[in-house]
Amino acid sequence: MSIELAEDYRPTEDEPFMNDRQREYFRRKLTAWKDDILRESKETLQHLQDDNINLPDIADRASSETDRAIELRARDRQRKLISKIEAAIKRIDDGSYGYCEETGEPISLKRLDARPIATLSIEAQERHERRERVYRDD
């Protein structure tokens, strides 16, 4: 069952929270984000395979290896992001998407639009970050 959404649709506070249209909006947003990441990953892999040349200059080789390491680290972060996107889509499916994991209160639509994988409200996220700073080993 696909929900029709206007191209310029944006969730608003005037409609019921996490209604069918909002859930479909966020599902499409998350799916598009995941597709972009996967496309970029394929391009990176292709680039790394094409760039597999043996440079005679040691400085050029070191620079190339550093670039490669940075690229692979970025891809690893994106791999973790994909799992968060997939978890958000599962929350849409089970009806828990858009609600704070800590308090059960709705997460603001502005926050979800800016960070669709958010699991905490802004207030809960700030408390979490304060606790992290207090207990962090320096």
C-alpha positions in Angstrom: 0.0 0.0 0.0 1.7 3.1 -1.2 0.8 6.5 0.1 0.6 9.4 -2.4 2.7 12.3 -1.4 3.0 15.6 -3.2 6.5 16.4 -4.4 6.7 19.4 -2.1 5.1 17.7 1.0 6.7 18.4 4.3 5.4 17.1 7.7 3.8 19.9 9.8 2.7 20.2 13.4 -0.9 20.8 12.2 -1.4 17.1 11.3 -1.5 14.1 13.6 2.0 13.0 14.7 3.4 10.1 12.7 0.3 9.6 10.5 0.6 7.6 7.3 1.8 10.5 5.2 4.6 11.4 7.7 5.7 7.8 8.0 5.9 7.5 4.2 7.7 10.8 3.9 10.4 9.7 6.4 10.6 6.2 4.8 11.3 7.8 1.4 13.8 10.2 2.9 15.7 7.4 4.7 15.6 5.1 1.6 16.9 7.9 -0.7 19.7 8.6 1.9 20.7 4.9 2.0 20.6 4.6 -1.8 22.9 7.7 -2.1 25.4 6.2 0.4 25.4 2.8 -1.4 26.0 4.6 -4.8 28.9 6.6 -3.3 30.4 3.4 -1.8 30.3 1.7 -5.2 32.0 4.7 -6.8 34.7 4.7 -4.1 35.4 1.0 -4.6 35.6 1.6 -8.3 38.0 4.5 -7.7 40.2 2.5 -5.3 40.4 -0.3 -7.9 41.2 2.0 -10.7 43.7 3.9 -8.6 45.7 0.8 -7.8 48.9 1.9 -9.3 52.4 1.5 -8.0 53.9 4.9 -7.6 57.7 5.0 -7.8 58.1 8.1 -5.6 57.8 7.2 -1.9 56.2 10.5 -1.0 53.5 10.0 -3.7 52.9 6.5 -2.5 52.6 7.6 1.1 50.2 10.3 0.1 48.1 7.8 -1.9 48.0 5.3 1.0 46.9 8.1 3.3 44.1 9.1 0.9 43.1 5.5 0.7 43.0 5.1 4.5 40.8 8.2 4.9 38.5 7.0 2.2 38.1 3.6 3.8 37.5 5.1 7.2 34.7 7.3 5.7 33.2 4.2 4.1 33.2 2.4 7.4 31.4 5.3 9.0 28.9 5.2 6.2 28.4 1.4 6.7 27.5 2.1 10.3 25.2 4.9 9.2 23.4 2.4 6.8 22.6 0.1 9.8 21.2 3.1 11.6 19.0 4.0 8.6 17.8 0.4 8.4 17.0 0.4 12.1 15.0 3.7 11.6 13.0 2.0 8.7 12.3 -0.9 11.0 11.0 1.5 13.6 8.7 3.0 11.0 7.4 -0.5 10.2 6.8 -1.3 13.9 5.3 2.1 14.8 7.9 3.3 17.2 9.6 5.7 14.8 9.5 9.4 15.9 9.2 8.6 19.6 12.1 9.2 22.0 13.6 5.9 23.2 14.2 7.3 26.7 11.0 9.2 27.4 8.5 7.9 24.9 7.6 11.5 23.9 7.4 12.5 20.2 10.7 13.8 18.7 10.1 17.1 17.0 9.5 17.0 13.3 12.2 19.6 12.7 14.7 17.3 14.4 13.5 14.2 12.5 13.7 16.2 9.2 17.2 17.3 10.0 18.3 13.9 11.4 15.9 11.2 10.4 17.8 8.5 12.3 17.3 10.3 15.7 16.2 8.1 18.5 16.2 10.7 21.3 14.4 14.0 21.6 16.7 17.0 21.8 16.3 17.2 25.6 17.1 13.5 26.1 20.1 13.8 23.7 21.5 16.8 25.7 21.1 14.8 28.9 22.9 11.9 27.3 25.8 14.1 26.1 26.1 15.7 29.5 26.4 12.3 31.1 28.9 11.3 28.5 31.1 14.3 29.3 30.9 13.6 33.0 31.9 10.0 32.8 34.3 10.3 29.9 37.9 9.3 30.6 40.3 12.2 29.8 
